[in-house]
Each structure stands twice: as C-alpha cells, then as structure tokens.
C-alpha cells in the first residue's frame, strides 16, 4: 500500500523524510533486511510532484557513505537539495513519457 513504510509515508504526507537510524523509526519495515542480510542504517525519501502539484511518487536513498574513508554517514541538507532537483527531473520525464 502507498501508505506503508518510509516511501509510503513520504507519498502520503508530501514531506521529505530523513532518518539517521532506520531501526529507531516505526515506519521502517525490517523484513527485507531480515530476508537479505542487508542492514539499513540511514534513509532519505523525497516526494515527486506532478504538473498539477499532486504527488506521483517518491525517490528513496539508503545508507549514505561518507566521501572520506568509506564509512557510514547520514543524509544532509545538501543531499536533500540534490534529491529535490532530481525529483523535478523525474517528474518532467514521467510527463514526457506519458505525453502530458
């Protein structure tokens, strides 16, 4: 459902979600980690808005790695600015593909 999980919450509220510790957030579903052996740490989700301002999706990134030393890091305001720019391009691309 579009209302479950981090991305679902982002789509439902239209707000950026920036989580520094996935396991401390109740919206995070650890089932994929359990099945794959992966360990999610940090998460950021940014909504994608359509031409009319409606939410048509979201972009999510997980487990930022620092540029110095390949160590775990958290997503910053600059990362969010970049994702917002990307979401604008994604929205335009979707509109072109859909012919709208």
NUSE-112211 format. One record per residue: residue number from 1; residue in one letter; x, y, z of N, C-alpha, C in turn. Coordinates in steps of 0.05 Angstrom, whole numbers. Example, Ala and Ser with C-alpha at 12.3 -4.5 7.8 and 13.67 -1.06 7.14 Angstrom:
k:1, r:A, n_X:264, n_Y:-114, n_Z:156, ca_X:246, ca_Y:-90, ca_Z:156, c_X:264, c_Y:-66, c_Z:156;
k:2, r:S, n_X:257, n_Y:-45, n_Z:142, ca_X:273, ca_Y:-21, ca_Z:143, c_X:258, c_Y:1, c_Z:157;
END
This chain:
k:1, r:X, n_X:17, n_Y:-24, n_Z:0, ca_X:0, ca_Y:0, ca_Z:0, c_X:18, c_Y:25, c_Z:0;
k:2, r:X, n_X:8, n_Y:46, n_Z:-12, ca_X:24, ca_Y:71, ca_Z:-14, c_X:26, c_Y:85, c_Z:12;
k:3, r:X, n_X:12, n_Y:76, n_Z:33, ca_X:13, ca_Y:89, ca_Z:59, c_X:32, c_Y:75, c_Z:78;
k:4, r:X, n_X:45, n_Y:53, n_Z:70, ca_X:61, ca_Y:38, ca_Z:88, c_X:91, c_Y:44, c_Z:83;
k:5, r:X, n_X:107, n_Y:42, n_Z:104, ca_X:136, ca_Y:45, ca_Z:101, c_X:144, c_Y:75, c_Z:98;
k:6, r:X, n_X:169, n_Y:78, n_Z:93, ca_X:181, ca_Y:105, ca_Z:91, c_X:171, c_Y:119, c_Z:66;
k:7, r:X, n_X:173, n_Y:106, n_Z:43, ca_X:164, ca_Y:118, ca_Z:18, c_X:134, c_Y:123, c_Z:19;
k:8, r:X, n_X:119, n_Y:104, n_Z:30, ca_X:90, ca_Y:108, ca_Z:32, c_X:83, c_Y:132, c_Z:49;
k:9, r:X, n_X:97, n_Y:136, n_Z:70, ca_X:93, ca_Y:159, ca_Z:87, c_X:100, c_Y:185, c_Z:73;
k:10, r:X, n_X:122, n_Y:184, n_Z:58, ca_X:131, ca_Y:208, ca_Z:42, c_X:109, c_Y:215, c_Z:21;
k:11, r:X, n_X:99, n_Y:195, n_Z:8, ca_X:78, ca_Y:199, ca_Z:-12, c_X:52, c_Y:209, c_Z:1;
k:12, r:X, n_X:46, n_Y:198, n_Z:23, ca_X:21, ca_Y:206, ca_Z:37, c_X:22, c_Y:235, c_Z:48;
k:13, r:X, n_X:45, n_Y:243, n_Z:58, ca_X:47, ca_Y:270, ca_Z:70, c_X:58, c_Y:291, c_Z:52;
k:14, r:X, n_X:73, n_Y:282, n_Z:31, ca_X:86, ca_Y:302, ca_Z:13, c_X:110, c_Y:315, c_Z:25;
k:15, r:X, n_X:120, n_Y:304, n_Z:47, ca_X:143, ca_Y:316, ca_Z:61, c_X:168, c_Y:299, c_Z:58;
k:16, r:X, n_X:191, n_Y:312, n_Z:59, ca_X:217, ca_Y:298, ca_Z:59, c_X:219, c_Y:283, c_Z:86;
k:17, r:X, n_X:229, n_Y:258, n_Z:84, ca_X:234, ca_Y:243, ca_Z:108, c_X:264, c_Y:236, c_Z:109;
k:18, r:X, n_X:277, n_Y:244, n_Z:130, ca_X:306, ca_Y:239, ca_Z:133, c_X:311, c_Y:225, c_Z:160;
k:19, r:X, n_X:319, n_Y:200, n_Z:158, ca_X:322, ca_Y:183, ca_Z:182, c_X:351, c_Y:175, c_Z:185;
k:20, r:X, n_X:362, n_Y:181, n_Z:208, ca_X:390, ca_Y:174, ca_Z:213, c_X:394, c_Y:146, c_Z:223;
k:21, r:X, n_X:373, n_Y:134, n_Z:235, ca_X:374, ca_Y:107, ca_Z:245, c_X:348, c_Y:93, c_Z:239;
k:22, r:X, n_X:348, n_Y:77, n_Z:217, ca_X:324, ca_Y:64, ca_Z:207, c_X:309, c_Y:48, c_Z:228;
k:23, r:X, n_X:324, n_Y:33, n_Z:244, ca_X:312, ca_Y:15, ca_Z:263, c_X:299, c_Y:29, c_Z:287;
k:24, r:X, n_X:304, n_Y:55, n_Z:290, ca_X:291, ca_Y:71, ca_Z:311, c_X:265, c_Y:84, c_Z:301;
k:25, r:X, n_X:259, n_Y:81, n_Z:276, ca_X:235, ca_Y:93, ca_Z:264, c_X:213, c_Y:72, c_Z:260;
k:26, r:X, n_X:190, n_Y:76, n_Z:271, ca_X:169, ca_Y:56, ca_Z:270, c_X:158, c_Y:51, c_Z:241;
k:27, r:X, n_X:162, n_Y:70, n_Z:223, ca_X:153, ca_Y:67, ca_Z:196, c_X:171, c_Y:48, c_Z:180;
k:28, r:X, n_X:195, n_Y:43, n_Z:189, ca_X:214, ca_Y:25, ca_Z:176, c_X:205, c_Y:-4, c_Z:179;
k:29, r:X, n_X:205, n_Y:-19, n_Z:157, ca_X:198, ca_Y:-47, ca_Z:158, c_X:224, c_Y:-63, c_Z:154;
k:30, r:X, n_X:234, n_Y:-77, n_Z:174, ca_X:259, ca_Y:-91, ca_Z:173, c_X:258, c_Y:-118, c_Z:158;
k:31, r:X, n_X:235, n_Y:-126, n_Z:148, ca_X:232, ca_Y:-152, ca_Z:135, c_X:252, c_Y:-157, c_Z:112;
k:32, r:X, n_X:256, n_Y:-137, n_Z:95, ca_X:274, ca_Y:-140, ca_Z:73, c_X:303, c_Y:-145, c_Z:83;
k:33, r:X, n_X:310, n_Y:-129, n_Z:103, ca_X:337, ca_Y:-134, ca_Z:115, c_X:339, c_Y:-162, c_Z:126;
k:34, r:X, n_X:319, n_Y:-171, n_Z:140, ca_X:320, ca_Y:-199, ca_Z:151, c_X:322, c_Y:-220, c_Z:129;
k:35, r:X, n_X:308, n_Y:-216, n_Z:107, ca_X:309, ca_Y:-236, ca_Z:86, c_X:335, c_Y:-235, c_Z:70;
k:36, r:X, n_X:347, n_Y:-212, n_Z:68, ca_X:371, ca_Y:-209, ca_Z:51, c_X:398, c_Y:-208, c_Z:66;
k:37, r:X, n_X:396, n_Y:-203, n_Z:92, ca_X:421, ca_Y:-199, ca_Z:107, c_X:432, c_Y:-171, c_Z:105;
k:38, r:X, n_X:419, n_Y:-154, n_Z:91, ca_X:427, ca_Y:-126, ca_Z:88, c_X:421, c_Y:-112, c_Z:114;
k:39, r:X, n_X:435, n_Y:-90, n_Z:120, ca_X:429, ca_Y:-74, ca_Z:144, c_X:425, c_Y:-45, c_Z:136;
k:40, r:X, n_X:400, n_Y:-36, n_Z:137, ca_X:393, ca_Y:-9, ca_Z:130, c_X:400, c_Y:9, c_Z:154;
k:41, r:X, n_X:414, n_Y:31, n_Z:149, ca_X:420, ca_Y:50, ca_Z:170, c_X:406, c_Y:76, c_Z:166;
k:42, r:X, n_X:414, n_Y:92, n_Z:147, ca_X:402, ca_Y:118, ca_Z:142, c_X:385, c_Y:116, c_Z:117;
k:43, r:X, n_X:363, n_Y:133, n_Z:118, ca_X:344, ca_Y:133, ca_Z:96, c_X:336, c_Y:162, c_Z:91;
k:44, r:X, n_X:333, n_Y:170, n_Z:66, ca_X:320, ca_Y:195, ca_Z:59, c_X:300, c_Y:190, c_Z:36;
k:45, r:X, n_X:277, n_Y:202, n_Z:38, ca_X:256, ca_Y:199, ca_Z:18, c_X:246, c_Y:227, c_Z:11;
k:46, r:X, n_X:243, n_Y:232, n_Z:-15, ca_X:234, ca_Y:258, ca_Z:-25, c_X:210, c_Y:254, c_Z:-44;
k:47, r:X, n_X:188, n_Y:268, n_Z:-41, ca_X:166, ca_Y:264, ca_Z:-59, c_X:171, c_Y:275, c_Z:-87;
k:48, r:X, n_X:157, n_Y:263, n_Z:-107, ca_X:158, ca_Y:272, ca_Z:-134, c_X:130, c_Y:283, c_Z:-140;
k:49, r:X, n_X:130, n_Y:309, n_Z:-148, ca_X:104, ca_Y:322, ca_Z:-153, c_X:99, c_Y:323, c_Z:-183;
k:50, r:X, n_X:74, n_Y:319, n_Z:-190, ca_X:65, ca_Y:321, ca_Z:-218, c_X:60, c_Y:350, c_Z:-225;
k:51, r:X, n_X:52, n_Y:354, n_Z:-250, ca_X:48, ca_Y:381, ca_Z:-261, c_X:27, c_Y:397, c_Z:-245;
k:52, r:X, n_X:7, n_Y:383, n_Z:-236, ca_X:-14, ca_Y:397, ca_Z:-221, c_X:-9, c_Y:399, c_Z:-191;
k:53, r:X, n_X:15, n_Y:391, n_Z:-182, ca_X:21, ca_Y:391, ca_Z:-154, c_X:14, c_Y:366, c_Z:-139;
k:54, r:X, n_X:2, n_Y:347, n_Z:-153, ca_X:-4, ca_Y:321, ca_Z:-140, c_X:21, c_Y:304, c_Z:-137;
k:55, r:X, n_X:21, n_Y:287, n_Z:-117, ca_X:45, ca_Y:270, ca_Z:-112, c_X:42, c_Y:246, c_Z:-130;
k:56, r:X, n_X:63, n_Y:241, n_Z:-147, ca_X:62, ca_Y:219, ca_Z:-165, c_X:82, c_Y:197, c_Z:-158;
k:57, r:X, n_X:98, n_Y:201, n_Z:-138, ca_X:117, ca_Y:181, ca_Z:-130, c_X:137, c_Y:192, c_Z:-109;
k:58, r:X, n_X:159, n_Y:178, n_Z:-105, ca_X:179, ca_Y:187, ca_Z:-87, c_X:206, c_Y:175, c_Z:-95;
k:59, r:X, n_X:227, n_Y:188, n_Z:-87, ca_X:255, ca_Y:178, ca_Z:-91, c_X:265, c_Y:171, c_Z:-63;
k:60, r:X, n_X:276, n_Y:148, n_Z:-60, ca_X:288, ca_Y:140, ca_Z:-34, c_X:317, c_Y:132, c_Z:-38;
k:61, r:X, n_X:334, n_Y:140, n_Z:-19, ca_X:362, ca_Y:131, ca_Z:-19, c_X:367, c_Y:120, c_Z:9;
k:62, r:X, n_X:385, n_Y:100, n_Z:10, ca_X:392, ca_Y:88, ca_Z:36, c_X:422, c_Y:86, c_Z:39;
k:63, r:X, n_X:430, n_Y:86, n_Z:64, ca_X:457, ca_Y:81, ca_Z:73, c_X:478, c_Y:99, c_Z:59;
k:64, r:X, n_X:477, n_Y:124, n_Z:65, ca_X:497, ca_Y:143, ca_Z:55, c_X:525, c_Y:134, c_Z:65;
k:65, r:X, n_X:544, n_Y:136, n_Z:48, ca_X:572, ca_Y:130, ca_Z:55, c_X:587, c_Y:157, c_Z:53;
k:66, r:X, n_X:604, n_Y:162, n_Z:73, ca_X:620, ca_Y:187, ca_Z:73, c_X:640, c_Y:187, c_Z:50;
k:67, r:X, n_X:647, n_Y:210, n_Z:41, ca_X:667, ca_Y:213, ca_Z:20, c_X:695, c_Y:208, c_Z:31;
k:68, r:X, n_X:699, n_Y:211, n_Z:57, ca_X:725, ca_Y:207, ca_Z:69, c_X:724, c_Y:180, c_Z:84;
k:69, r:X, n_X:737, n_Y:160, n_Z:72, ca_X:741, ca_Y:135, ca_Z:86, c_X:720, c_Y:114, c_Z:83;
k:70, r:X, n_X:700, n_Y:118, n_Z:66, ca_X:681, ca_Y:97, ca_Z:60, c_X:667, c_Y:87, c_Z:86;
k:71, r:X, n_X:659, n_Y:105, n_Z:103, ca_X:645, ca_Y:98, ca_Z:128, c_X:616, c_Y:107, c_Z:127;
k:72, r:X, n_X:599, n_Y:95, n_Z:143, ca_X:571, ca_Y:103, ca_Z:144, c_X:568, c_Y:133, c_Z:151;
k:73, r:X, n_X:548, n_Y:145, n_Z:139, ca_X:543, ca_Y:173, ca_Z:144, c_X:512, c_Y:178, c_Z:144;
k:74, r:X, n_X:503, n_Y:202, n_Z:148, ca_X:475, ca_Y:209, ca_Z:147, c_X:471, c_Y:229, c_Z:125;
k:75, r:X, n_X:446, n_Y:230, n_Z:115, ca_X:439, ca_Y:248, ca_Z:93, c_X:437, c_Y:277, c_Z:104;
k:76, r:X, n_X:447, n_Y:296, n_Z:88, ca_X:448, ca_Y:324, ca_Z:96, c_X:428, c_Y:341, c_Z:81;
k:77, r:X, n_X:427, n_Y:366, n_Z:88, ca_X:410, ca_Y:385, ca_Z:74, c_X:418, c_Y:387, c_Z:45;
k:78, r:X, n_X:444, n_Y:386, n_Z:39, ca_X:453, ca_Y:387, ca_Z:11, c_X:444, c_Y:362, c_Z:-4;
k:79, r:X, n_X:444, n_Y:339, n_Z:8, ca_X:434, ca_Y:315, ca_Z:-5, c_X:405, c_Y:318, c_Z:-12;
k:80, r:X, n_X:390, n_Y:329, n_Z:7, ca_X:361, ca_Y:334, ca_Z:2, c_X:356, c_Y:353, c_Z:-20;
k:81, r:X, n_X:372, n_Y:375, n_Z:-21, ca_X:370, ca_Y:394, ca_Z:-44, c_X:375, c_Y:380, c_Z:-70;
k:82, r:X, n_X:395, n_Y:363, n_Z:-71, ca_X:401, ca_Y:348, ca_Z:-96, c_X:378, c_Y:329, c_Z:-103;
k:83, r:X, n_X:367, n_Y:315, n_Z:-84, ca_X:344, ca_Y:297, ca_Z:-89, c_X:319, c_Y:313, c_Z:-98;
k:84, r:X, n_X:315, n_Y:336, n_Z:-87, ca_X:292, ca_Y:353, ca_Z:-96, c_X:296, c_Y:361, c_Z:-126;
k:85, r:X, n_X:321, n_Y:368, n_Z:-133, ca_X:326, ca_Y:374, ca_Z:-161, c_X:321, c_Y:349, c_Z:-179;
k:86, r:X, n_X:331, n_Y:326, n_Z:-169, ca_X:326, ca_Y:301, ca_Z:-184, c_X:296, c_Y:295, c_Z:-187;
k:87, r:X, n_X:281, n_Y:300, n_Z:-166, ca_X:253, ca_Y:294, ca_Z:-167, c_X:238, c_Y:311, c_Z:-187;
k:88, r:X, n_X:248, n_Y:336, n_Z:-191, ca_X:237, ca_Y:353, ca_Z:-211, c_X:241, c_Y:342, c_Z:-239;
k:89, r:X, n_X:266, n_Y:332, n_Z:-244, ca_X:272, ca_Y:320, ca_Z:-269, c_X:257, c_Y:294, c_Z:-274;
k:90, r:X, n_X:254, n_Y:278, n_Z:-253, ca_X:238, ca_Y:253, ca_Z:-255, c_X:209, c_Y:260, c_Z:-262;
k:91, r:X, n_X:198, n_Y:281, n_Z:-250, ca_X:171, ca_Y:289, ca_Z:-256, c_X:168, c_Y:297, c_Z:-285;
k:92, r:X, n_X:187, n_Y:313, n_Z:-295, ca_X:186, ca_Y:321, ca_Z:-323, c_X:188, c_Y:297, c_Z:-341;
k:93, r:X, n_X:206, n_Y:279, n_Z:-335, ca_X:209, ca_Y:254, ca_Z:-351, c_X:183, c_Y:238, c_Z:-352;
k:94, r:X, n_X:171, n_Y:235, n_Z:-330, ca_X:146, ca_Y:219, ca_Z:-329, c_X:124, c_Y:233, c_Z:-346;
k:95, r:X, n_X:123, n_Y:259, n_Z:-344, ca_X:103, ca_Y:274, ca_Z:-360, c_X:109, c_Y:271, c_Z:-390;
k:96, r:X, n_X:134, n_Y:271, n_Z:-398, ca_X:141, ca_Y:268, ca_Z:-426, c_X:133, c_Y:240, c_Z:-435;
k:97, r:X, n_X:141, n_Y:220, n_Z:-419, ca_X:135, ca_Y:192, ca_Z:-426, c_X:104, c_Y:188, c_Z:-429;
k:98, r:X, n_X:89, n_Y:200, n_Z:-411, ca_X:60, ca_Y:197, ca_Z:-411, c_X:46, c_Y:215, c_Z:-431;
k:99, r:X, n_X:62, n_Y:233, n_Z:-444, ca_X:50, ca_Y:250, ca_Z:-464, c_X:33, c_Y:272, c_Z:-453;
k:100, r:X, n_X:39, n_Y:280, n_Z:-427, ca_X:22, ca_Y:301, ca_Z:-415, c_X:38, c_Y:327, c_Z:-413;
END
